[in-house]
Amino acid sequence: MKAEIATAQHTAAQRVAGAVLSALGGVCLAVQGRINGQLGLLMHDGLIAALISFVIGSALLVAGVAAAPAARSGVVQLVSGLRTGRLRWWQLLGGVCGAFVVACQGITIAAIGVAVFTVAVVAGMVLSSLVVDRAGIGPAGPQPITPTRAAGGALAIIAVAVAVSPKLGNPSGLWLAVLPAFAGLWLAWQAAMNGLVRRETHNVVVPTLVNFGSGTVVLALAVVVDVAVRGWPQTPPGHWWLYLGGPLGIGAVMTAVAAVRWIGVLLLGLSSVAGQLVGAVGLDLVVPAAGGGLTVAGVAGAMITMVAVGVAALRLERWRT
């Protein structure tokens, strides 16, 4: 009996630790958004800021894969999966969606703030997850659109409406708030593609490297067009912390890898979203962005979004059990 009690307490402690770790990963994502947004503001070019973030992250991941035998084995399995047709080339393009989100960070956060940006992205992700799950695009196969998940999607739309309500009198500000919501729509597809790559490679570092690699290529092409049209951006600033966006993105993935074996995918996602929203509100409160600080509407939108994610996931958990 004592052994069973000790095991239960140990499991509970692991779940708490996993939830905290996942939430810290979400905070990393919020901080990454602020850094990339500030870098884009100082360089007057959000695309260049996004490319810098992806290049740094890709370089670190390449070094990591080269140093880790398990990751190198995952690369071999990836190539084998492509050759045999178990993986399609378009399933390696999840990083394009991530590149779009990071580009939106550099373009919009300085104007609308981290809180509104995060609410819009998460809301878009909740809505798109309904479609992606129903279509069975990911490794888990088709999942029904239950009433509670549909209700979560509806709450997500309400959250965006509340968060952007101060921008309704400013069409340009409203457009900047809608842009990350559109980017969030693609995150569920990205997660599905990551799941397929991970299933094939049995490794988390390799899908992360594939994401950064494809995102870097797309951003590089976009930057070529951007420079041809607008000319060269401002000289990159010298503050070292403005170049931590890539490492923070990698850190968010690594915390998820460490936590998932303790708490499962569902609690992992909810904890990460909670961390993103808390981090976003905290950043806008302590170091507000110019023209986009913390507002009552932003806080309300964050609270509604947390409820929306919880409601959307509730029925999914019951379905699986």
C-alpha positions as CSV (number, residue, x, y, z in Angstrom):
1,M,0.0,0.0,0.0
2,K,2.8,2.4,0.9
3,A,4.5,1.6,-2.4
4,E,1.3,2.4,-4.3
5,I,0.8,5.7,-2.5
6,A,4.5,6.6,-3.2
7,T,4.0,5.8,-6.9
8,A,0.9,7.8,-7.1
9,Q,2.6,10.8,-5.4
10,H,5.5,10.4,-7.8
11,T,3.2,10.4,-10.8
12,A,1.4,13.4,-9.5
13,A,4.7,15.3,-9.0
14,Q,5.7,14.4,-12.6
15,R,2.5,15.7,-14.0
16,V,2.9,19.0,-12.1
17,A,6.5,19.3,-13.2
18,G,5.5,18.4,-16.8
19,A,2.7,21.0,-16.8
20,V,5.1,23.7,-15.4
21,L,7.8,22.8,-17.9
22,S,5.3,23.0,-20.8
23,A,4.0,26.3,-19.6
24,L,7.6,27.6,-19.5
25,G,7.9,26.5,-23.1
26,G,4.8,28.6,-23.9
27,V,6.4,31.6,-22.2
28,C,9.5,31.1,-24.4
29,L,7.2,31.4,-27.4
30,A,5.7,34.7,-26.1
31,V,9.2,36.1,-25.4
32,Q,10.3,35.0,-28.9
33,G,7.4,37.0,-30.4
34,R,8.5,40.1,-28.5
35,I,12.1,39.8,-29.6
36,N,11.3,39.2,-33.2
37,G,8.8,42.0,-33.2
38,Q,11.4,44.4,-31.8
39,L,14.1,43.3,-34.2
40,G,11.7,43.8,-37.1
41,L,10.8,47.2,-35.8
42,L,14.4,48.3,-35.5
43,M,15.3,47.0,-38.9
44,H,12.1,48.3,-40.5
45,D,11.7,44.8,-42.0
46,G,9.8,42.0,-40.3
47,L,10.8,39.5,-43.0
48,I,14.5,40.0,-42.4
49,A,14.0,39.6,-38.7
50,A,12.2,36.3,-39.3
51,L,14.9,35.1,-41.5
52,I,17.6,35.9,-39.0
53,S,15.7,34.0,-36.3
54,F,15.3,30.9,-38.6
55,V,18.9,31.0,-39.8
56,I,20.3,31.0,-36.2
57,G,17.9,28.3,-35.2
58,S,18.8,26.2,-38.2
59,A,22.5,26.5,-37.6
60,L,22.1,25.4,-34.0
61,L,20.0,22.4,-35.0
62,V,22.4,21.3,-37.7
63,A,25.2,21.4,-35.1
64,G,22.9,19.4,-32.7
65,V,22.1,16.8,-35.3
66,A,25.8,16.4,-36.2
67,A,26.7,15.8,-32.6
68,A,23.8,13.4,-31.7
69,P,23.9,9.8,-33.1
70,A,20.2,9.3,-32.5
71,A,19.4,12.5,-34.5
72,R,21.7,11.3,-37.4
73,S,19.8,8.0,-37.4
74,G,16.6,10.0,-37.7
75,V,17.9,11.8,-40.7
76,V,18.7,8.4,-42.3
77,Q,15.1,7.2,-41.6
78,L,13.7,10.4,-43.0
79,V,15.6,9.9,-46.3
80,S,14.4,6.3,-46.4
81,G,10.8,7.3,-45.8
82,L,11.0,9.7,-48.7
83,R,12.5,7.1,-51.0
84,T,9.9,4.5,-50.2
85,G,7.0,6.9,-50.3
86,R,6.0,6.6,-46.7
87,L,6.6,10.3,-46.5
88,R,5.7,12.8,-49.2
89,W,7.8,15.8,-50.0
90,W,5.0,18.2,-49.1
91,Q,4.8,16.7,-45.6
92,L,8.1,18.4,-45.0
93,L,6.7,21.9,-45.5
94,G,5.3,22.4,-42.0
95,G,8.1,24.9,-41.4
96,V,6.6,27.2,-44.0
97,C,3.7,27.8,-41.6
98,G,6.1,28.5,-38.8
99,A,8.0,30.9,-41.0
100,F,4.7,32.8,-41.7
101,V,4.0,33.0,-38.0
102,V,7.5,34.3,-37.2
103,A,7.3,36.8,-40.1
104,C,4.0,38.0,-38.6
105,Q,5.8,38.5,-35.3
106,G,8.2,40.9,-36.9
107,I,5.5,42.7,-38.8
108,T,2.7,43.1,-36.3
109,I,3.8,42.8,-32.6
110,A,5.4,46.2,-32.4
111,A,2.0,47.7,-33.4
112,I,-0.5,45.5,-31.7
113,G,1.4,44.0,-28.7
114,V,2.2,40.4,-27.7
115,A,-1.2,39.7,-26.0
116,V,-3.4,40.5,-29.0
117,F,-0.9,38.7,-31.3
118,T,-1.0,35.6,-29.2
119,V,-4.8,35.6,-28.8
120,A,-5.2,35.9,-32.5
121,V,-2.7,33.1,-33.3
122,V,-4.2,30.7,-30.7
123,A,-7.7,31.4,-31.8
124,G,-6.8,30.6,-35.4
125,M,-5.1,27.4,-34.3
126,V,-8.1,26.2,-32.4
127,L,-10.4,26.8,-35.4
128,S,-8.1,25.1,-37.9
129,S,-7.5,22.1,-35.5
130,L,-11.2,21.3,-35.9
131,V,-10.8,21.0,-39.7
132,V,-7.5,19.2,-39.6
133,D,-8.7,16.6,-37.0
134,R,-11.9,16.0,-38.9
135,A,-10.0,15.4,-42.1
136,G,-7.6,13.0,-40.4
137,I,-4.6,14.8,-41.8
138,G,-2.4,14.0,-38.8
139,P,-1.1,10.7,-37.5
140,A,-4.0,10.3,-35.1
141,G,-6.5,9.8,-37.9
142,P,-10.0,11.4,-38.3
143,Q,-11.6,12.8,-35.2
144,P,-15.2,14.1,-35.0
145,I,-16.2,17.7,-34.5
146,T,-18.0,17.4,-31.2
147,P,-20.3,20.0,-29.8
148,T,-17.8,21.1,-27.2
149,R,-15.0,21.4,-29.7
150,A,-17.3,23.5,-32.0
151,A,-18.1,25.6,-29.0
152,G,-14.4,26.1,-28.3
153,G,-14.0,27.3,-31.9
154,A,-16.9,29.7,-31.5
155,L,-15.3,31.1,-28.3
156,A,-12.0,31.5,-30.1
157,I,-13.7,33.8,-32.7
158,I,-15.3,35.8,-29.8
159,A,-11.9,36.1,-28.2
160,V,-10.4,37.6,-31.3
161,A,-13.3,40.0,-31.7
162,V,-12.8,41.1,-28.1
163,A,-9.1,41.4,-28.3
164,V,-9.1,43.5,-31.5
165,S,-12.1,45.7,-30.5
166,P,-9.9,48.7,-29.7
167,K,-8.6,48.5,-33.3
168,L,-12.0,48.7,-34.9
169,G,-11.7,52.4,-35.4
170,N,-8.3,52.0,-37.1
171,P,-8.5,49.8,-40.2
172,S,-4.7,49.4,-40.5
173,G,-4.5,48.3,-36.8
174,L,-7.4,45.8,-37.4
175,W,-5.6,44.3,-40.4
176,L,-2.5,43.8,-38.4
177,A,-4.5,41.9,-35.8
178,V,-6.2,39.7,-38.4
179,L,-2.9,38.8,-40.0
180,P,-1.7,36.6,-37.1
181,A,-5.1,35.0,-36.8
182,F,-4.7,33.9,-40.4
183,A,-1.2,32.6,-39.6
184,G,-2.6,30.7,-36.7
185,L,-5.0,28.9,-39.1
186,W,-2.0,27.0,-40.5
187,L,-0.5,25.9,-37.2
188,A,-2.7,22.8,-36.9
189,W,-1.6,21.7,-40.3
190,Q,2.0,22.3,-39.3
191,A,1.5,20.2,-36.1
192,A,0.0,17.4,-38.2
193,M,3.0,17.4,-40.6
194,N,5.4,17.4,-37.7
195,G,3.6,14.4,-36.2
196,L,4.0,12.5,-39.5
197,V,7.7,13.3,-39.7
198,R,8.2,12.3,-36.1
199,R,6.4,9.0,-36.6
200,E,8.7,8.2,-39.4
201,T,12.0,9.3,-37.8
202,H,11.3,8.4,-34.2
203,N,13.0,11.6,-33.2
204,V,12.0,15.1,-32.3
205,V,15.1,17.0,-33.3
206,V,14.8,15.9,-36.9
207,P,11.2,17.3,-37.4
208,T,12.4,20.5,-35.8
209,L,15.3,20.7,-38.1
210,V,13.0,20.0,-41.1
211,N,10.7,22.8,-39.9
212,F,13.5,25.3,-39.6
213,G,15.1,24.3,-42.9
214,S,11.9,24.6,-45.0
215,G,11.0,27.9,-43.2
216,T,14.5,29.3,-43.9
217,V,14.3,28.5,-47.6
218,V,10.9,30.2,-48.0
219,L,11.9,33.2,-45.9
220,A,15.1,33.6,-47.9
221,L,13.1,33.7,-51.2
222,A,10.6,36.2,-49.7
223,V,13.5,38.4,-48.5
224,V,15.0,38.4,-52.0
225,V,11.8,39.8,-53.4
226,D,11.4,42.1,-50.4
227,V,14.9,43.6,-50.9
228,A,14.4,44.0,-54.6
229,V,11.2,46.0,-54.0
230,R,12.0,47.9,-50.9
231,G,15.8,48.0,-50.9
232,W,18.1,46.9,-48.1
233,P,16.8,47.2,-44.5
234,Q,18.4,49.1,-41.6
235,T,21.7,47.8,-40.3
236,P,21.1,44.9,-37.8
237,P,21.2,46.3,-34.2
238,G,24.0,45.3,-31.9
239,H,22.0,44.2,-28.9
240,W,22.7,40.5,-28.5
241,W,19.4,39.6,-27.0
242,L,17.6,40.5,-30.2
243,Y,19.0,37.4,-31.8
244,L,17.6,34.9,-29.3
245,G,14.4,34.2,-31.3
246,G,15.7,31.1,-32.9
247,P,17.1,29.5,-29.7
248,L,13.9,30.4,-27.9
249,G,11.9,28.5,-30.6
250,I,14.1,25.5,-30.2
251,G,13.8,25.7,-26.4
252,A,10.0,25.7,-26.6
253,V,10.2,22.5,-28.6
254,M,12.6,20.8,-26.3
255,T,10.5,21.6,-23.2
256,A,7.5,20.0,-25.0
257,V,9.6,16.9,-25.7
258,A,10.7,16.6,-22.0
259,A,7.1,17.1,-20.7
260,V,5.0,15.0,-23.0
261,R,6.0,11.7,-21.5
262,W,4.7,12.8,-18.1
263,I,1.5,14.7,-19.0
264,G,0.4,13.6,-22.5
265,V,-0.4,15.7,-25.5
266,L,-3.6,17.2,-24.3
267,L,-2.3,18.7,-21.1
268,L,0.9,19.6,-22.9
269,G,-1.0,21.7,-25.4
270,L,-3.2,23.4,-22.7
271,S,-0.2,24.2,-20.5
272,S,1.7,25.6,-23.4
273,V,-1.1,27.9,-24.4
274,A,-1.6,29.0,-20.8
275,G,2.1,29.9,-20.7
276,Q,1.9,31.8,-24.0
277,L,-1.0,33.9,-22.8
278,V,0.4,34.6,-19.4
279,G,3.8,35.4,-20.9
280,A,2.2,37.7,-23.5
281,V,0.1,39.6,-20.9
282,G,3.1,39.9,-18.6
283,L,5.3,41.3,-21.4
284,D,2.7,43.8,-22.4
285,L,2.3,44.8,-18.8
286,V,6.0,45.1,-17.9
287,V,7.6,46.2,-21.2
288,P,4.7,47.3,-23.5
289,A,5.4,47.6,-27.2
290,A,5.2,51.0,-28.7
291,G,1.6,51.6,-29.8
292,G,0.5,48.1,-28.6
293,G,0.6,47.8,-24.8
294,L,-1.6,45.9,-22.5
295,T,-5.3,46.7,-22.7
296,V,-8.4,45.4,-20.9
297,A,-9.6,44.0,-24.2
298,G,-6.4,42.1,-24.7
299,V,-6.6,40.6,-21.2
300,A,-10.2,39.7,-21.7
301,G,-9.4,38.1,-25.1
302,A,-6.6,36.1,-23.5
303,M,-9.0,34.8,-20.8
304,I,-11.6,33.8,-23.3
305,T,-9.0,32.1,-25.4
306,M,-7.9,30.0,-22.5
307,V,-11.5,28.9,-21.9
308,A,-11.9,28.2,-25.6
309,V,-8.9,25.9,-25.7
310,G,-10.0,24.1,-22.6
311,V,-13.6,23.6,-23.9
312,A,-12.3,22.5,-27.4
313,A,-10.0,19.8,-25.8
314,L,-12.5,18.6,-23.2
315,R,-14.6,16.4,-25.4
316,L,-11.5,15.1,-27.3
317,E,-10.1,13.8,-24.0
318,R,-13.4,11.9,-23.2
319,W,-13.6,10.5,-26.7
320,R,-10.1,9.0,-26.5
321,T,-10.8,7.5,-23.1
